[in-house]
Amino acid sequence: MKLTYKYRIFFYFFIIFALFAVCVIVIEQEEEKKQRTQALEDRLDSYADMIHLYMEQYQLSDSNISELRTLAKAMPLDIRITIIDESGKVIFDKDVENLNSLENHADRPEIRSASYQGKGSNIRVSASTHHEYLYYAKRYKGYYARVALPYTIETKGMLRADNLFIYIVTGMFIIVLLLLNYVAGKFSRSISLLKNLAVKIKEDKPLPEKILFSDEELIEVGNQLVDMLNQREKGRREIELEREKLIQHFHYSKEGICIFDRDIKKIYANTNFYQYFNFIAEQPIFDLDAITEEPAFDSAIEFINKRNGDDNYHIYQLQKDGKTFSVQTIVFEDGSFEITIKDITKTEKTRLLKQEMTNNIAHELRTPVTSLRGYLETLSTRTLSEDKQSQFISRAYSQAIRLSSLIEDVSLISKMEEAPSLFVTEEVNLLRLINDVRIDLTDKLRENDIQLQVSIKDDLTINGNYTLLYSIFRNLMDNSISYAGQHILIDISNYMEDGESIYFSYFDTGKGVETQYLPRLFERFYRVNEGRTRDTGGSGLGLSIVKNAVLFHKGEIQVRSHSGGGLEFLFTLRK
């Protein structure tokens, strides 16, 4: 039968206190017995001194030692007196008449002790009288005086320790046991509370805010424990919440993410990883542990198996059916790792487009810069007539204007793509804005005999950026002036409007463009005729700027051939 905690602690302390009490009683009894024996020996010592004084006073010797019986009669009747010479021969014994029958007493324990220490005592049975005595011997000059007290019940009682101390210790022991039982009960209740708390923790049950222990220190310990456990539970819930957030992030991430353990066994994978993995794999696979068998992932697996201790990051690209993927591997401290697959096809195309744009910009810059350099070198190294100088300066100025226009257009289109938030929006009246464009282009319109027809309501406004809206109509009109020819009509109208957008039509009646070239008109630096842009002085970015400005205003733009000749641009602007 298994004892409860209360009875176990009671039993343990009972054994300890019982041993302690027994030890105290034994030590006390021995000490008291020693003190009582010493008191009795002191009494016998006084008898021995009395015998010695008597013998000195009456100058007793072997011849008249029998006179000592007179003194013996005066002493208590139970006291036995014996005189022994230095050789151990008994020369007087109160209780023995025939001294010759006595053995030599030199080897008696009390005599041996007295010969070395001056006095000695011993309890033993007398060989002559066959009675048990407490012997006490004291050495004097020329003899030993030995006094013996019969070791009877009375004598034993005189040497026995008092039992009062035993009773006191026993009473205290009982009181301690009662107190111990009370304390053990309190401890048992506290342990039971702790046990119940542990069970609740194990079974993941709600914990109480406070625990009512009976002891102040246990109250503090219990409450601290509850606070720690509640804090741990709170931390666990927070970790679980963060885990859910992380899983949600993985789930909705556009990247394919999969986490493996150190043995290359899948722990978690989102949907995109399955899709990308099966797109890259030679055949459909749903067991991601088979990633080691796919050649496309050999680089990642080789890195994991052969990496150095501090090298925990690896990335490479792979091509598959016209798509470009970036495969990234991150190894964690415990040997587990994460593989991320990212579709960078669009990013790669953008990079190539930017590279192409950079090349085109360099190509476009080369012509005006070369022309400027040639004109300026000619002016600085040769002596020219005033007419020639004026002509070269005018051409250099034209190339500088062209260069400045190209730089402004590149800056504007880059700003729209990289930092659209830098454009401030405001209420813009579109009719007033188109009139501003008309005023700026009045000379060019007149030179080419171009008629501008505008059908815009006076109060038509949108919330947009003035500069970008201006660039839309300015570039469209510049494009018509430069390429559509002379004696034409430009028409601008808003033919429809709804709750969200305004619909515009812009067309001219000029030369137009063959149908097969229309889809590429908005591409940067695209030319229907390779020499067309340079000949007319344009940057080759005008229609690209128009498209990006329309997109900035949450609109769309298309181009088509106009029924009356020329081109027609249909676009919307969000109110």
GIHU-V962889 format. One record per residue. N is the residue number from 1. RES is the residue in one small letter. PSI is psi in degrees with one decimal (NA if undefined). BURIAL is + if it has 24 or more other ideal C-beta (glycine too) atoms within 12 Angstrom, else -. Layout:
BEGIN
n:N res:RES psi:PSI burial:BURIAL
n:N res:RES psi:PSI burial:BURIAL
END
This chain:
BEGIN
n:1 res:m psi:127.6 burial:-
n:2 res:k psi:125.4 burial:-
n:3 res:l psi:149.8 burial:-
n:4 res:t psi:165.9 burial:-
n:5 res:y psi:-38.8 burial:-
n:6 res:k psi:-47.8 burial:-
n:7 res:y psi:-28.3 burial:-
n:8 res:r psi:-47.3 burial:-
n:9 res:i psi:-34.9 burial:+
n:10 res:f psi:-43.3 burial:+
n:11 res:f psi:-43.8 burial:-
n:12 res:y psi:-46.4 burial:-
n:13 res:f psi:-30.4 burial:+
n:14 res:f psi:-46.3 burial:-
n:15 res:i psi:-44.2 burial:-
n:16 res:i psi:-48.3 burial:-
n:17 res:f psi:-34.6 burial:+
n:18 res:a psi:-46.3 burial:-
n:19 res:l psi:-41.3 burial:-
n:20 res:f psi:-44.0 burial:-
n:21 res:a psi:-42.3 burial:+
n:22 res:v psi:-44.5 burial:-
n:23 res:c psi:-42.0 burial:-
n:24 res:v psi:-43.8 burial:-
n:25 res:i psi:-46.7 burial:+
n:26 res:v psi:-46.6 burial:-
n:27 res:i psi:-42.6 burial:-
n:28 res:e psi:-41.2 burial:-
n:29 res:q psi:-44.4 burial:-
n:30 res:e psi:-40.3 burial:-
n:31 res:e psi:-42.5 burial:-
n:32 res:e psi:-38.9 burial:-
n:33 res:k psi:-39.1 burial:-
n:34 res:k psi:-40.9 burial:-
n:35 res:q psi:-40.7 burial:-
n:36 res:r psi:-40.9 burial:-
n:37 res:t psi:-40.9 burial:+
n:38 res:q psi:-39.5 burial:-
n:39 res:a psi:-40.6 burial:-
n:40 res:l psi:-40.3 burial:+
n:41 res:e psi:-34.2 burial:+
n:42 res:d psi:-36.4 burial:-
n:43 res:r psi:-44.3 burial:+
n:44 res:l psi:-31.1 burial:+
n:45 res:d psi:-38.2 burial:+
n:46 res:s psi:-34.3 burial:-
n:47 res:y psi:-41.8 burial:+
n:48 res:a psi:-40.7 burial:+
n:49 res:d psi:-36.4 burial:-
n:50 res:m psi:-40.4 burial:+
n:51 res:i psi:-43.3 burial:+
n:52 res:h psi:-43.2 burial:+
n:53 res:l psi:-38.5 burial:-
n:54 res:y psi:-43.0 burial:+
n:55 res:m psi:-35.6 burial:+
n:56 res:e psi:-41.0 burial:-
n:57 res:q psi:-41.0 burial:-
n:58 res:y psi:8.7 burial:-
n:59 res:q psi:54.2 burial:-
n:60 res:l psi:145.0 burial:+
n:61 res:s psi:-168.7 burial:-
n:62 res:d psi:-29.8 burial:-
n:63 res:s psi:-35.2 burial:-
n:64 res:n psi:24.8 burial:-
n:65 res:i psi:-20.0 burial:+
n:66 res:s psi:-18.2 burial:-
n:67 res:e psi:-12.4 burial:-
n:68 res:l psi:-16.5 burial:+
n:69 res:r psi:-26.4 burial:-
n:70 res:t psi:-43.8 burial:-
n:71 res:l psi:-38.0 burial:+
n:72 res:a psi:-34.2 burial:+
n:73 res:k psi:-30.0 burial:-
n:74 res:a psi:-18.6 burial:-
n:75 res:m psi:167.3 burial:+
n:76 res:p psi:143.7 burial:-
n:77 res:l psi:-27.9 burial:-
n:78 res:d psi:-2.2 burial:-
n:79 res:i psi:126.7 burial:+
n:80 res:r psi:127.8 burial:+
n:81 res:i psi:132.6 burial:+
n:82 res:t psi:134.2 burial:+
n:83 res:i psi:127.6 burial:+
n:84 res:i psi:130.9 burial:+
n:85 res:d psi:178.4 burial:+
n:86 res:e psi:-21.5 burial:-
n:87 res:s psi:-6.8 burial:-
n:88 res:g psi:4.5 burial:+
n:89 res:k psi:133.4 burial:+
n:90 res:v psi:120.7 burial:+
n:91 res:i psi:-11.5 burial:+
n:92 res:f psi:136.7 burial:+
n:93 res:d psi:124.6 burial:+
n:94 res:k psi:-36.6 burial:+
n:95 res:d psi:-1.0 burial:+
n:96 res:v psi:124.3 burial:+
n:97 res:e psi:-45.6 burial:-
n:98 res:n psi:92.6 burial:-
n:99 res:l psi:-23.7 burial:+
n:100 res:n psi:-21.0 burial:-
n:101 res:s psi:-8.1 burial:-
n:102 res:l psi:142.9 burial:+
n:103 res:e psi:165.6 burial:-
n:104 res:n psi:132.8 burial:-
n:105 res:h psi:13.8 burial:+
n:106 res:a psi:-26.5 burial:-
n:107 res:d psi:6.3 burial:-
n:108 res:r psi:141.2 burial:+
n:109 res:p psi:-43.7 burial:-
n:110 res:e psi:-33.1 burial:+
n:111 res:i psi:-41.6 burial:+
n:112 res:r psi:-44.2 burial:-
n:113 res:s psi:-42.5 burial:-
n:114 res:a psi:-34.2 burial:+
n:115 res:s psi:-28.8 burial:+
n:116 res:y psi:-35.5 burial:-
n:117 res:q psi:-6.3 burial:-
n:118 res:g psi:-19.7 burial:-
n:119 res:k psi:158.2 burial:+
n:120 res:g psi:157.4 burial:+
n:121 res:s psi:157.1 burial:+
n:122 res:n psi:147.6 burial:+
n:123 res:i psi:120.5 burial:+
n:124 res:r psi:173.9 burial:-
n:125 res:v psi:133.6 burial:-
n:126 res:s psi:135.0 burial:+
n:127 res:a psi:-22.7 burial:-
n:128 res:s psi:-43.9 burial:+
n:129 res:t psi:-12.9 burial:-
n:130 res:h psi:29.0 burial:-
n:131 res:h psi:153.7 burial:-
n:132 res:e psi:131.7 burial:-
n:133 res:y psi:157.3 burial:+
n:134 res:l psi:107.6 burial:+
n:135 res:y psi:141.6 burial:+
n:136 res:y psi:122.5 burial:+
n:137 res:a psi:143.2 burial:+
n:138 res:k psi:136.5 burial:+
n:139 res:r psi:133.3 burial:+
n:140 res:y psi:179.1 burial:+
n:141 res:k psi:111.4 burial:-
n:142 res:g psi:-7.3 burial:-
n:143 res:y psi:173.0 burial:+
n:144 res:y psi:131.3 burial:+
n:145 res:a psi:119.0 burial:+
n:146 res:r psi:129.8 burial:+
n:147 res:v psi:131.7 burial:+
n:148 res:a psi:135.7 burial:+
n:149 res:l psi:124.5 burial:+
n:150 res:p psi:131.8 burial:+
n:151 res:y psi:73.4 burial:+
n:152 res:t psi:-175.0 burial:-
n:153 res:i psi:-38.1 burial:-
n:154 res:e psi:-42.2 burial:-
n:155 res:t psi:-42.3 burial:+
n:156 res:k psi:-37.8 burial:-
n:157 res:g psi:-34.9 burial:-
n:158 res:m psi:-33.3 burial:+
n:159 res:l psi:-19.2 burial:+
n:160 res:r psi:141.2 burial:-
n:161 res:a psi:153.8 burial:-
n:162 res:d psi:138.8 burial:-
n:163 res:n psi:-2.8 burial:-
n:164 res:l psi:-41.3 burial:-
n:165 res:f psi:-37.0 burial:-
n:166 res:i psi:-41.3 burial:-
n:167 res:y psi:-41.9 burial:-
n:168 res:i psi:-47.5 burial:-
n:169 res:v psi:-41.1 burial:+
n:170 res:t psi:-41.7 burial:-
n:171 res:g psi:-43.8 burial:-
n:172 res:m psi:-38.0 burial:-
n:173 res:f psi:-41.2 burial:+
n:174 res:i psi:-40.5 burial:-
n:175 res:i psi:-42.8 burial:-
n:176 res:v psi:-40.8 burial:-
n:177 res:l psi:-39.5 burial:-
n:178 res:l psi:-44.2 burial:-
n:179 res:l psi:-40.0 burial:-
n:180 res:l psi:-39.7 burial:+
n:181 res:n psi:-38.6 burial:-
n:182 res:y psi:-47.0 burial:-
n:183 res:v psi:-41.4 burial:-
n:184 res:a psi:-35.6 burial:+
n:185 res:g psi:-42.9 burial:-
n:186 res:k psi:-45.7 burial:+
n:187 res:f psi:-40.3 burial:+
n:188 res:s psi:-42.2 burial:+
n:189 res:r psi:-39.5 burial:+
n:190 res:s psi:-41.7 burial:+
n:191 res:i psi:-37.8 burial:+
n:192 res:s psi:-41.2 burial:-
n:193 res:l psi:-43.1 burial:+
n:194 res:l psi:-38.4 burial:+
n:195 res:k psi:-44.8 burial:-
n:196 res:n psi:-36.7 burial:-
n:197 res:l psi:-43.1 burial:+
n:198 res:a psi:-38.9 burial:-
n:199 res:v psi:-42.0 burial:-
n:200 res:k psi:-39.2 burial:-
n:201 res:i psi:-44.5 burial:-
n:202 res:k psi:-40.9 burial:-
n:203 res:e psi:5.0 burial:-
n:204 res:d psi:44.2 burial:-
n:205 res:k psi:160.1 burial:-
n:206 res:p psi:141.5 burial:-
n:207 res:l psi:145.8 burial:+
n:208 res:p psi:153.9 burial:-
n:209 res:e psi:-35.9 burial:-
n:210 res:k psi:151.7 burial:-
n:211 res:i psi:129.5 burial:+
n:212 res:l psi:82.2 burial:-
n:213 res:f psi:159.6 burial:+
n:214 res:s psi:-18.3 burial:-
n:215 res:d psi:138.2 burial:-
n:216 res:e psi:-43.3 burial:-
n:217 res:e psi:-39.8 burial:-
n:218 res:l psi:-32.9 burial:+
n:219 res:i psi:-46.9 burial:-
n:220 res:e psi:-44.7 burial:-
n:221 res:v psi:-45.6 burial:-
n:222 res:g psi:-44.8 burial:+
n:223 res:n psi:-37.8 burial:-
n:224 res:q psi:-40.8 burial:-
n:225 res:l psi:-43.6 burial:+
n:226 res:v psi:-42.7 burial:+
n:227 res:d psi:-42.3 burial:-
n:228 res:m psi:-43.9 burial:-
n:229 res:l psi:-39.4 burial:+
n:230 res:n psi:-37.9 burial:-
n:231 res:q psi:-40.3 burial:-
n:232 res:r psi:-40.4 burial:-
n:233 res:e psi:-40.2 burial:-
n:234 res:k psi:-43.1 burial:-
n:235 res:g psi:-38.9 burial:-
n:236 res:r psi:-42.7 burial:-
n:237 res:r psi:-38.8 burial:-
n:238 res:e psi:-40.6 burial:-
n:239 res:i psi:-40.5 burial:-
n:240 res:e psi:-39.9 burial:-
n:241 res:l psi:-43.9 burial:-
n:242 res:e psi:-36.0 burial:-
n:243 res:r psi:-43.1 burial:-
n:244 res:e psi:-39.3 burial:-
n:245 res:k psi:-43.3 burial:-
n:246 res:l psi:-41.2 burial:-
n:247 res:i psi:-41.2 burial:-
n:248 res:q psi:-40.8 burial:-
n:249 res:h psi:-46.1 burial:-
n:250 res:f psi:-40.0 burial:+
n:251 res:h psi:-41.8 burial:-
n:252 res:y psi:0.9 burial:-
n:253 res:s psi:142.2 burial:-
n:254 res:k psi:-12.9 burial:-
n:255 res:e psi:152.6 burial:+
n:256 res:g psi:121.1 burial:+
n:257 res:i psi:131.6 burial:+
n:258 res:c psi:134.5 burial:+
n:259 res:i psi:129.6 burial:+
n:260 res:f psi:153.5 burial:+
n:261 res:d psi:-179.3 burial:-
n:262 res:r psi:-18.1 burial:-
n:263 res:d psi:14.1 burial:-
n:264 res:i psi:44.0 burial:+
n:265 res:k psi:133.4 burial:-
n:266 res:k psi:133.2 burial:+
n:267 res:i psi:-45.6 burial:+
n:268 res:y psi:143.8 burial:+
n:269 res:a psi:137.5 burial:+
n:270 res:n psi:174.1 burial:+
n:271 res:t psi:-40.8 burial:-
n:272 res:n psi:-32.2 burial:+
n:273 res:f psi:-42.8 burial:+
n:274 res:y psi:-42.6 burial:+
n:275 res:q psi:-49.5 burial:+
n:276 res:y psi:-40.5 burial:+
n:277 res:f psi:-45.7 burial:+
n:278 res:n psi:-26.6 burial:+
n:279 res:f psi:-38.4 burial:+
n:280 res:i psi:-36.7 burial:+
n:281 res:a psi:157.4 burial:+
n:282 res:e psi:-30.4 burial:-
n:283 res:q psi:156.1 burial:-
n:284 res:p psi:132.0 burial:-
n:285 res:i psi:132.9 burial:+
n:286 res:f psi:-10.3 burial:-
n:287 res:d psi:101.6 burial:-
n:288 res:l psi:-13.0 burial:+
n:289 res:d psi:-17.2 burial:-
n:290 res:a psi:12.3 burial:-
n:291 res:i psi:-26.5 burial:+
n:292 res:t psi:-16.5 burial:-
n:293 res:e psi:-3.3 burial:-
n:294 res:e psi:120.6 burial:+
n:295 res:p psi:-30.2 burial:-
n:296 res:a psi:-23.3 burial:+
n:297 res:f psi:14.3 burial:+
n:298 res:d psi:-37.7 burial:-
n:299 res:s psi:-43.0 burial:+
n:300 res:a psi:-44.3 burial:+
n:301 res:i psi:-39.5 burial:+
n:302 res:e psi:-39.0 burial:-
n:303 res:f psi:-42.5 burial:+
n:304 res:i psi:-40.1 burial:+
n:305 res:n psi:-28.8 burial:-
n:306 res:k psi:9.7 burial:-
n:307 res:r psi:157.3 burial:-
n:308 res:n psi:166.9 burial:-
n:309 res:g psi:-39.9 burial:-
n:310 res:d psi:-6.1 burial:-
n:311 res:d psi:106.7 burial:-
n:312 res:n psi:14.7 burial:-
n:313 res:y psi:134.7 burial:-
n:314 res:h psi:139.2 burial:+
n:315 res:i psi:142.8 burial:-
n:316 res:y psi:167.4 burial:+
n:317 res:q psi:151.5 burial:+
n:318 res:l psi:151.5 burial:+
n:319 res:q psi:139.9 burial:-
n:320 res:k psi:116.4 burial:-
n:321 res:d psi:48.4 burial:-
n:322 res:g psi:-2.3 burial:-
n:323 res:k psi:150.9 burial:-
n:324 res:t psi:129.0 burial:+
n:325 res:f psi:142.5 burial:+
n:326 res:s psi:123.7 burial:+
n:327 res:v psi:117.6 burial:+
n:328 res:q psi:135.1 burial:+
n:329 res:t psi:129.1 burial:+
n:330 res:i psi:124.0 burial:+
n:331 res:v psi:130.6 burial:+
n:332 res:f psi:173.0 burial:-
n:333 res:e psi:-33.6 burial:-
n:334 res:d psi:6.0 burial:-
n:335 res:g psi:-14.1 burial:-
n:336 res:s psi:164.9 burial:-
n:337 res:f psi:163.5 burial:+
n:338 res:e psi:133.9 burial:+
n:339 res:i psi:126.8 burial:+
n:340 res:t psi:128.2 burial:+
n:341 res:i psi:125.0 burial:+
n:342 res:k psi:128.5 burial:+
n:343 res:d psi:106.8 burial:+
n:344 res:i psi:22.7 burial:+
n:345 res:t psi:-48.5 burial:-
n:346 res:k psi:-41.9 burial:-
n:347 res:t psi:-41.3 burial:-
n:348 res:e psi:-39.7 burial:-
n:349 res:k psi:-40.5 burial:-
n:350 res:t psi:-41.2 burial:-
n:351 res:r psi:-41.6 burial:-
n:352 res:l psi:-37.6 burial:-
n:353 res:l psi:-42.3 burial:-
n:354 res:k psi:-39.3 burial:-
n:355 res:q psi:-42.1 burial:-
n:356 res:e psi:-39.8 burial:-
n:357 res:m psi:-42.0 burial:+
n:358 res:t psi:-43.7 burial:-
n:359 res:n psi:-41.5 burial:-
n:360 res:n psi:-42.6 burial:+
n:361 res:i psi:-45.4 burial:+
n:362 res:a psi:-38.5 burial:-
n:363 res:h psi:-42.6 burial:-
n:364 res:e psi:-35.9 burial:+
n:365 res:l psi:-29.1 burial:+
n:366 res:r psi:-40.7 burial:-
n:367 res:t psi:-55.2 burial:+
n:368 res:p psi:-35.6 burial:+
n:369 res:v psi:-43.1 burial:-
n:370 res:t psi:-43.8 burial:-
n:371 res:s psi:-46.2 burial:+
n:372 res:l psi:-45.1 burial:+
n:373 res:r psi:-43.0 burial:-
n:374 res:g psi:-46.1 burial:-
n:375 res:y psi:-44.0 burial:+
n:376 res:l psi:-37.4 burial:-
n:377 res:e psi:-41.3 burial:-
n:378 res:t psi:-44.0 burial:-
n:379 res:l psi:-32.5 burial:+
n:380 res:s psi:-18.5 burial:-
n:381 res:t psi:-16.4 burial:-
n:382 res:r psi:151.4 burial:-
n:383 res:t psi:116.4 burial:-
n:384 res:l psi:159.3 burial:-
n:385 res:s psi:164.9 burial:-
n:386 res:e psi:-38.4 burial:-
n:387 res:d psi:-43.7 burial:-
n:388 res:k psi:-43.7 burial:-
n:389 res:q psi:-45.3 burial:-
n:390 res:s psi:-38.5 burial:-
n:391 res:q psi:-44.2 burial:-
n:392 res:f psi:-39.3 burial:+
n:393 res:i psi:-40.5 burial:-
n:394 res:s psi:-42.9 burial:-
n:395 res:r psi:-40.6 burial:-
n:396 res:a psi:-39.3 burial:+
n:397 res:y psi:-41.3 burial:-
n:398 res:s psi:-42.0 burial:-
n:399 res:q psi:-35.6 burial:+
n:400 res:a psi:-41.1 burial:-
n:401 res:i psi:-43.9 burial:-
n:402 res:r psi:-43.4 burial:+
n:403 res:l psi:-42.9 burial:+
n:404 res:s psi:-41.7 burial:-
n:405 res:s psi:-41.9 burial:+
n:406 res:l psi:-43.7 burial:+
n:407 res:i psi:-42.3 burial:-
n:408 res:e psi:-42.2 burial:-
n:409 res:d psi:-42.7 burial:+
n:410 res:v psi:-43.3 burial:+
n:411 res:s psi:-41.2 burial:-
n:412 res:l psi:-45.4 burial:+
n:413 res:i psi:-34.4 burial:+
n:414 res:s psi:-39.8 burial:-
n:415 res:k psi:-39.3 burial:-
n:416 res:m psi:-35.4 burial:+
n:417 res:e psi:-39.9 burial:+
n:418 res:e psi:-33.5 burial:-
n:419 res:a psi:63.5 burial:-
n:420 res:p psi:-22.8 burial:-
n:421 res:s psi:-14.7 burial:-
n:422 res:l psi:-13.8 burial:-
n:423 res:f psi:122.7 burial:+
n:424 res:v psi:136.1 burial:-
n:425 res:t psi:152.2 burial:-
n:426 res:e psi:173.7 burial:-
n:427 res:e psi:120.5 burial:-
n:428 res:v psi:126.7 burial:+
n:429 res:n psi:116.7 burial:-
n:430 res:l psi:-36.5 burial:+
n:431 res:l psi:-42.7 burial:+
n:432 res:r psi:-38.9 burial:-
n:433 res:l psi:-43.4 burial:+
n:434 res:i psi:-35.8 burial:+
n:435 res:n psi:-34.9 burial:-
n:436 res:d psi:-40.5 burial:-
n:437 res:v psi:-42.0 burial:+
n:438 res:r psi:-43.8 burial:+
n:439 res:i psi:-43.1 burial:-
n:440 res:d psi:-27.1 burial:-
n:441 res:l psi:13.3 burial:+
n:442 res:t psi:-46.6 burial:-
n:443 res:d psi:-45.2 burial:-
n:444 res:k psi:-39.6 burial:+
n:445 res:l psi:-41.8 burial:+
n:446 res:r psi:-41.3 burial:-
n:447 res:e psi:-36.5 burial:-
n:448 res:n psi:6.7 burial:+
n:449 res:d psi:52.8 burial:-
n:450 res:i psi:130.6 burial:+
n:451 res:q psi:128.5 burial:-
n:452 res:l psi:123.7 burial:+
n:453 res:q psi:119.8 burial:-
n:454 res:v psi:125.4 burial:+
n:455 res:s psi:77.5 burial:-
n:456 res:i psi:136.9 burial:+
n:457 res:k psi:146.8 burial:-
n:458 res:d psi:-34.7 burial:-
n:459 res:d psi:17.8 burial:-
n:460 res:l psi:115.3 burial:+
n:461 res:t psi:153.7 burial:+
n:462 res:i psi:161.2 burial:+
n:463 res:n psi:101.5 burial:-
n:464 res:g psi:-171.2 burial:+
n:465 res:n psi:125.0 burial:+
n:466 res:y psi:-44.5 burial:+
n:467 res:t psi:-45.2 burial:+
n:468 res:l psi:-40.2 burial:+
n:469 res:l psi:-41.1 burial:+
n:470 res:y psi:-40.9 burial:+
n:471 res:s psi:-30.0 burial:+
n:472 res:i psi:-57.0 burial:+
n:473 res:f psi:-34.1 burial:+
n:474 res:r psi:-45.0 burial:+
n:475 res:n psi:-36.2 burial:+
n:476 res:l psi:-43.1 burial:+
n:477 res:m psi:-39.0 burial:+
n:478 res:d psi:-40.6 burial:+
n:479 res:n psi:-41.5 burial:+
n:480 res:s psi:-42.9 burial:+
n:481 res:i psi:-39.5 burial:+
n:482 res:s psi:-35.0 burial:+
n:483 res:y psi:-20.4 burial:+
n:484 res:a psi:-20.2 burial:+
n:485 res:g psi:-176.0 burial:-
n:486 res:q psi:166.3 burial:-
n:487 res:h psi:47.0 burial:-
n:488 res:i psi:174.7 burial:+
n:489 res:l psi:135.3 burial:+
n:490 res:i psi:127.1 burial:+
n:491 res:d psi:129.1 burial:+
n:492 res:i psi:126.8 burial:+
n:493 res:s psi:153.1 burial:+
n:494 res:n psi:104.6 burial:+
n:495 res:y psi:-11.6 burial:-
n:496 res:m psi:159.2 burial:-
n:497 res:e psi:137.4 burial:-
n:498 res:d psi:-165.9 burial:-
n:499 res:g psi:-20.9 burial:-
n:500 res:e psi:-36.3 burial:-
n:501 res:s psi:163.0 burial:-
n:502 res:i psi:135.0 burial:+
n:503 res:y psi:128.0 burial:+
n:504 res:f psi:151.1 burial:+
n:505 res:s psi:129.9 burial:+
n:506 res:y psi:123.6 burial:+
n:507 res:f psi:158.6 burial:+
n:508 res:d psi:167.0 burial:+
n:509 res:t psi:32.5 burial:+
n:510 res:g psi:-149.1 burial:+
n:511 res:k psi:-37.1 burial:-
n:512 res:g psi:-173.9 burial:+
n:513 res:v psi:145.2 burial:+
n:514 res:e psi:147.0 burial:-
n:515 res:t psi:-38.0 burial:-
n:516 res:q psi:-16.3 burial:-
n:517 res:y psi:-11.8 burial:-
n:518 res:l psi:-43.2 burial:-
n:519 res:p psi:-18.1 burial:-
n:520 res:r psi:6.4 burial:-
n:521 res:l psi:-27.7 burial:+
n:522 res:f psi:-1.4 burial:+
n:523 res:e psi:146.4 burial:+
n:524 res:r psi:132.5 burial:+
n:525 res:f psi:12.4 burial:+
n:526 res:y psi:137.7 burial:+
n:527 res:r psi:132.9 burial:+
n:528 res:v psi:-38.8 burial:+
n:529 res:n psi:126.9 burial:-
n:530 res:e psi:-34.3 burial:-
n:531 res:g psi:-0.1 burial:-
n:532 res:r psi:-47.5 burial:-
n:533 res:t psi:-44.8 burial:+
n:534 res:r psi:-38.2 burial:+
n:535 res:d psi:-36.1 burial:-
n:536 res:t psi:-4.6 burial:+
n:537 res:g psi:7.2 burial:+
n:538 res:g psi:168.1 burial:+
n:539 res:s psi:-16.9 burial:+
n:540 res:g psi:8.0 burial:+
n:541 res:l psi:1.7 burial:+
n:542 res:g psi:-52.4 burial:+
n:543 res:l psi:-28.4 burial:+
n:544 res:s psi:-38.8 burial:+
n:545 res:i psi:-41.8 burial:+
n:546 res:v psi:-47.5 burial:+
n:547 res:k psi:-44.6 burial:+
n:548 res:n psi:-33.7 burial:+
n:549 res:a psi:-38.2 burial:+
n:550 res:v psi:-43.9 burial:+
n:551 res:l psi:-36.0 burial:+
n:552 res:f psi:-34.5 burial:+
n:553 res:h psi:24.7 burial:+
n:554 res:k psi:34.5 burial:-
n:555 res:g psi:-175.1 burial:+
n:556 res:e psi:155.6 burial:-
n:557 res:i psi:139.4 burial:+
n:558 res:q psi:160.1 burial:+
n:559 res:v psi:143.8 burial:+
n:560 res:r psi:166.7 burial:-
n:561 res:s psi:134.7 burial:+
n:562 res:h psi:145.0 burial:+
n:563 res:s psi:-28.0 burial:-
n:564 res:g psi:17.4 burial:-
n:565 res:g psi:159.5 burial:-
n:566 res:g psi:-163.0 burial:+
n:567 res:l psi:151.4 burial:+
n:568 res:e psi:127.4 burial:+
n:569 res:f psi:123.7 burial:+
n:570 res:l psi:120.9 burial:+
n:571 res:f psi:160.0 burial:+
n:572 res:t psi:154.1 burial:+
n:573 res:l psi:130.6 burial:+
n:574 res:r psi:134.2 burial:-
n:575 res:k psi:NA burial:-
END
